[in-house]
Amino acid sequence: MPGTYRGPVRLVLFDVDGVLTDGILHISGDGECFKNFNAKDGVAIALLRTHGINCGIISGKASRSLDYRARELKLEIIVTDCHNKLIAYNDIKYKLNLTHEQIVFVGDDIIDLPVMKAVGVSYAPCDAHELVRNQASHITISPGGHGVAREVAEHILQQGGLSLEESYQRLLSEWGRHEAKQ
């Protein structure tokens, strides 16, 4: 059927700092952390969801700004303050009854390497650590915090048999129903 995603991916997991953000932490005098998120990545989450692909985060850090953004995007998987991402990944994989080939991970720093080695496909932003770029299946043109998730989403859908235009048709026709957030 034309316009139907036919790829194996069922879940995309993102690191946060350096992937969904530029990695710069703004910390107030009382320790509150502020992060810069890119609106394009919010659309990417909605885009993947319209094709039956769930999304989540596995982050080494926790903050109120991250919690807010994760709730706003209605992410299916939210793991923060995670010191061993491979354990979290394996737990998610087991609970959702998925194979490695059905999961994509996007990471940028050395803490992400064990998960990147475990998943079927991995992505790294172009400004990721060299060891991470060497491990990644794909390297984005975008640096962290500048639309990495959007680039990853479009690539996954194109690898799954959709043109760029077909990728967005369903999202555009169902925009209100998915409550897409930029």
Phi, psi and omega per residue, in radians:
M1 nan 2.143 3.135
P2 -1.094 2.504 3.107
G3 1.447 0.153 3.140
T4 -1.908 2.243 3.103
Y5 -1.145 2.248 -3.084
R6 -2.103 0.270 -3.104
G7 -1.491 3.010 -3.101
P8 -1.438 -0.293 -2.991
V9 -1.211 2.273 3.101
R10 -2.134 -0.223 -3.120
L11 -2.604 2.322 3.013
V12 -2.065 2.153 3.116
L13 -1.908 2.331 -3.124
F14 -2.034 2.404 2.793
D15 -1.224 2.890 -3.097
V16 -1.855 -1.217 -3.061
D17 -1.186 2.076 -3.106
G18 1.668 -0.129 3.089
V19 -2.101 -1.182 3.099
L20 -1.435 -0.277 3.027
T21 -2.179 2.998 3.108
D22 -1.400 0.010 3.107
G23 1.527 -0.118 3.123
I24 -1.466 2.270 3.129
L25 -1.848 2.186 3.041
H26 -1.751 2.029 -3.066
I27 -2.081 2.176 -3.140
S28 -1.329 2.993 -3.138
G29 -1.077 -0.432 3.110
D30 -1.700 0.209 3.045
G31 1.566 0.056 3.111
E32 -1.269 2.329 -3.066
C33 -1.796 2.316 3.088
F34 -2.036 2.470 -3.119
K35 -2.287 2.627 3.078
N36 -1.694 2.015 3.067
F37 -1.831 2.648 -3.123
N38 -1.739 2.264 -3.128
A39 -1.045 -0.551 3.139
K40 -1.036 -0.585 -3.118
D41 -1.269 -0.518 3.035
G42 -1.106 -0.711 3.087
V43 -1.145 -0.648 3.127
A44 -1.052 -0.707 3.130
I45 -1.101 -0.801 3.113
A46 -1.117 -0.673 3.131
L47 -1.065 -0.847 3.130
L48 -1.087 -0.742 -3.116
R49 -1.044 -0.668 -3.134
T50 -1.132 -0.302 3.118
H51 -1.838 0.290 3.063
G52 1.392 0.303 -3.138
I53 -1.852 2.086 3.110
N54 -1.371 2.799 -3.119
C55 -2.349 2.664 3.091
G56 -2.803 3.067 3.107
I57 -2.207 2.561 2.923
I58 -2.254 1.905 -3.054
S59 -2.137 2.450 3.075
G60 -1.281 -0.308 -3.115
K61 -1.973 2.823 3.033
A62 -2.284 2.490 3.072
S63 -2.792 2.777 3.108
R64 -1.133 -0.628 3.132
S65 -1.151 -0.660 3.091
L66 -1.187 -0.767 3.102
D67 -1.016 -0.760 3.141
Y68 -1.088 -0.832 -3.111
R69 -1.124 -0.706 3.138
A70 -1.098 -0.741 3.084
R71 -1.159 -0.735 -3.135
E72 -1.044 -0.689 3.135
L73 -1.437 -0.114 -3.127
K74 0.962 0.805 3.128
L75 -1.117 2.450 -3.124
E76 -1.314 -0.532 -3.114
I77 -2.191 2.187 3.103
I78 -2.331 1.913 3.091
V79 -2.181 2.004 3.126
T80 -2.147 2.909 -3.117
D81 0.967 0.714 -3.036
C82 -1.700 2.109 -3.099
H83 -1.683 -0.262 3.065
N84 -2.360 1.636 -3.052
K85 -1.178 -0.487 3.129
L86 -1.173 -0.706 3.082
I87 -1.088 -0.790 3.119
A88 -1.071 -0.775 3.122
Y89 -1.035 -0.846 -3.123
N90 -1.099 -0.639 3.095
D91 -1.117 -0.788 3.112
I92 -1.082 -0.831 -3.129
K93 -1.013 -0.774 -3.141
Y94 -1.157 -0.850 -3.099
K95 -1.088 -0.608 -3.121
L96 -1.611 -0.026 3.137
N97 0.958 0.866 3.135
L98 -1.932 2.766 3.032
T99 -1.675 2.884 3.092
H100 -0.989 -0.658 -3.085
E101 -1.181 -0.319 -3.124
Q102 -1.609 -0.017 -3.075
I103 -2.101 2.330 3.037
V104 -1.934 2.468 3.045
F105 -2.199 2.440 3.112
V106 -2.082 2.033 -3.109
G107 -2.421 2.919 -3.075
D108 -2.340 -0.239 -3.044
D109 -2.295 2.996 -2.982
I110 -1.062 -0.482 3.093
I111 -1.096 -0.355 -3.112
D112 -1.523 -0.224 -3.046
L113 -0.998 -0.785 -3.136
P114 -1.026 -0.691 3.119
V115 -1.230 -0.716 -3.141
M116 -1.060 -0.583 3.106
K117 -1.301 -0.429 -3.068
A118 -1.501 -0.622 -3.028
V119 -1.303 2.880 3.098
G120 -1.198 -0.723 -3.119
V121 -2.417 2.408 3.104
S122 -2.286 2.663 3.116
Y123 -2.235 2.654 3.039
A124 -2.404 2.476 3.012
P125 -1.140 2.727 -3.098
C126 -1.081 -0.379 3.138
D127 -1.761 0.305 3.094
A128 -1.192 2.867 3.072
H129 -1.004 2.561 -3.084
E130 -0.977 -0.737 3.137
L131 -1.101 -0.604 3.117
V132 -1.251 -0.763 3.092
R133 -1.052 -0.668 3.129
N134 -1.157 -0.524 -3.121
Q135 -1.486 -0.476 -3.012
A136 -1.139 2.477 3.015
S137 -1.203 -0.595 -3.110
H138 -2.467 2.524 3.055
I139 -2.040 2.263 -3.114
T140 -1.352 2.764 3.022
I141 -1.318 -0.563 -3.104
S142 -1.366 2.435 2.975
P143 -1.358 2.887 3.141
G144 -0.936 2.386 3.108
G145 1.415 0.097 -3.084
H146 -2.203 0.762 3.068
G147 1.635 0.395 3.134
V148 -1.033 -0.807 -3.106
A149 -1.097 -0.667 3.119
R150 -1.094 -0.779 3.126
E151 -1.116 -0.741 3.116
V152 -1.109 -0.806 -3.130
A153 -1.033 -0.834 -3.133
E154 -1.088 -0.700 -3.141
H155 -1.145 -0.777 3.129
I156 -1.034 -0.807 -3.106
L157 -1.177 -0.647 3.087
Q158 -1.197 -0.660 3.068
Q159 -1.143 -0.439 3.120
G160 -1.551 0.227 2.998
G161 1.726 0.128 -3.118
L162 -1.818 2.530 2.969
S163 -1.338 2.929 3.099
L164 -1.033 -0.756 3.137
E165 -1.102 -0.788 3.122
E166 -1.089 -0.613 -3.135
S167 -1.005 -0.650 -3.043
Y168 -1.653 -0.214 -3.074
Q169 -0.991 -0.862 -3.097
R170 -1.141 -0.741 3.137
L171 -1.076 -0.778 -3.124
L172 -1.144 -0.653 -3.130
S173 -1.341 -0.357 -3.089
E174 -2.064 0.347 -3.003
W175 -0.856 -0.882 -3.107
G176 -1.132 -0.623 -3.107
R177 -1.171 -0.598 -3.093
H178 -1.557 -0.041 3.130
E179 0.808 0.825 -3.125
A180 -1.065 2.370 3.104
K181 -1.985 2.398 3.069
Q182 -1.506 nan nan
